[in-house]
Amino acid sequence: MVTTYLIDSNILVYAANKNSPYQRFALEVMNKVIIGKMNACLSYQTLYEFYAIITDPKRVESPISPKKAQETIELYMVASNIKKIFPQKTNLQNTLSLLKKYKVSKQTIFDLVLVATMMDNGVEGIYTTNETHFKQFEFLEIINPLKTF
């Protein structure tokens, strides 16, 4: 069985941020995903995070307009080679189970909810540049795709 990998919001942000030193590599990743050369999915949460970050001048060197961010999300939503995942009825229970096992606090709850959404959808790996955010979840395969370029 082929592993499906979630694309973390940081990859999307690097691809859209023209002043990021990682833009070229992140664009290559996203192009491979869009044409079906990489087995990947996006969660609604990741798309929301992308929008929040890429439109905020306090968080990126070259924010884009809300309109452009919306258009980018719409492009990803219609891309047939990118599976979209979202929380299922099991999400809260998965989140609570993970909270019992892993130490999270403050904003890291959102990474844990993302992992619960991955569990809801049978996604076993993540493409991210924030490897440290997910390393405690030993059952996840973590790949930093920018290291492979």
C-alpha positions, 0 to 999 in steps of 0.5 A: 500500500502506498503511503499518503503524505499530508502537506504541511502549511509551511510547504504551501507558504514557502511556495507562495512567498516570493522572498522565501529562500525555499520558494523554488524547492517548495514550488517543485514539490507542489508541482509534483503533487499537482501533476500526481508524481507525489502522493499527497493530501491537504487538510482543510486546517492546513489550508486555513493555516496557509491563508492566515500566514501568507496574508500576514506581513508579520509572519512572511517577508512577502505576504500576498493579498487575501484574493491571491491566497483565496485563488491559490486555495481554490487551485489546490481544491480543484487539483484532482491529484491532491486528496483533501481530508477533513476531520471526521466524527472520530476527530475529537476522540482521537484528539483526546486520546493523543492528549493523554499520551503526548505532552502538548500545550498552547498552540501545539494543540493545533499540530495534535488536532492535525495529527488526529485528522490524519488518523481520521483519514488513514494518512500515515506521513507528513511532508513538513519543514517543521520536523520537530513539531511532529517527531513525538508522534512516533507512528508518523513518517516525517519527510522534509521534502526540501532536503531532497532537492 
